[in-house]
Amino acid sequence: MDTPLSTIAVVGLGTMGTGIADVLARAGREVIGIDIDETAAAQAVAALEASTARAVARERITEQERQDVLARFRTYSDLQAAAAADLVIEVVPEAYETKQEVFRALDGIVRPDAILATGTNALSVTRLAADSAHPERVLGLHFFTPVQAMKLVEVVSSVLTDPRHVDAVTRLAQELGKEPVAVGDRPGFVADGLLFGYLNQAAAMYEAKYASREDIDAAMRLGCGLPMGPLALLDLIGIDTARTVLEAMYASSRDRLHAPAPILKQLSEAGLTGRKSGRGFYSYASAGSAEVVADALTPQDSASAGAGREVRSVGVAGSGTMASGIAEVFAKAGYQVVLAARSQEKADTAKARIAKSLGRSVDKGRMTGEAHDETLARIVPAGSLDAFAEVDLAVEAVAEDLAVKQDLFARLDKICKPGAVLATTTSSLPVVACAKATSRPQDVIGMHFFNPAPAMKLVEIVRTVLTADDVHATVREVTAKIRKHGVDCGDRAGFIVNALLFPYLNNAIKMVQEHYATLDDIDAAMKLGGGYPMGPFELLDVVGLDVSLAIEKVLHREFRDPGLAPAPLLEHLVAAGCLGRKTGRGFREYARR
């Protein structure tokens, strides 16, 4: 189709429709805004007036350009206004009956060569097209909110769609300054297909009282670099909207991971739909406000788990990157640190690695030379765990192998003084299994640091059913003193971050395995549509496919959910030795150093 899409009708002037109209008008298109609610139409005009006024104030456009944009946007209350449109984009409420009614009416109004696009993010484009008199001209055009800022547009074609129409709207998206991704017709498409499964698991985690809403959100922000935590994001999206999307996804996939968590139904039916109602997982200052206010579930600053044990010295067992980073963190915070490895040479090498790290901080002006020397002086390298005899806190950071860790804890039990706290940094193994290797399981707890430890702010504090209250209080206090953000969780596979992150990564692999979308399109969709710092395949290659597979197996073994079974493609790549960046090839190939 070579005809330019110069006149575009937007049906439905809610938040999404208004945003789409704004972007189109600024890009020089004639925009016909249609909404049966005249108040909504007036609000859309007011929103465009306000956004363009801000653009003038920031000197991004001139006043004349602003007037031109406003002149290109006209609103109507009757679908007949779409008669002259080259493209119609509907963004009415997410229900088949409502959308089908619009498409049936448009069949008798628009020109035969006009394209009809649905803005759905969950419903079947094929089903909507099949009910149209001209299914070949129906496709999906899924923008993300806020439309003005979000670059991603998913262009969704069904088996009935004319490829020329797909090309035409793809060019339009590019001319709007967006990055279009071509996807097939299945609920959730790429971005929401991956995002909503993750959000659903977070809701279920909260509903099970595994962790507080604040800790779940903080864990995903600080542990994964996400712009928002999952429960805050559900409130922003709308809990009722999320439930609708998940219902559509589950109807298609029958994957239990997509079956809406019961709490989503409970909140939706109670009218607690998130920011728009003033209350969802959190409470807000008013309906539509982004300001979170305290409620009965808000943690009190004065709340304390009780008095902890005194910690002046810390032992770190291990000589790898994680052990070195953790030792550096404790030394910077003023603790005396014993860094023990399997030999004196390995311990000295680990301390030298810390010296280089501290040197980089000095070079960047983040640390003085005096602080560098003082920090390094607090670290004593040792070639044996016997050096832990007087430490108040022993932290193991050895290989992620349960037998290795259990052997180490059995040795710590004999070496460490009574009352010493014993902590494991495991990311996936049961903490209680380490505790049971000792004669004092009440003194054992998990402290899951994230890599690189000096930079990452999160520590997952993992209590077992045997952990003493004062041990938990001790680790909470220590975590605060080393300037990390501690989140509490129970002793189950994956804790918070990995339990939510790795099913999402596994589902991305399944999309590629099923030839639904390409690696590049999926990575682009999650970065541009979800605000993720890395796409799933970039992240998998960085983490290591062998490490990822091991975590997936642990999650599947613990929860026994078929949806958590590792994707066969991941298993095949690991079997072939394609482990990611560290081997030069994973999902992508890398130049060898």
Disulfide bonds with the S-S distance in Angstrom:
none
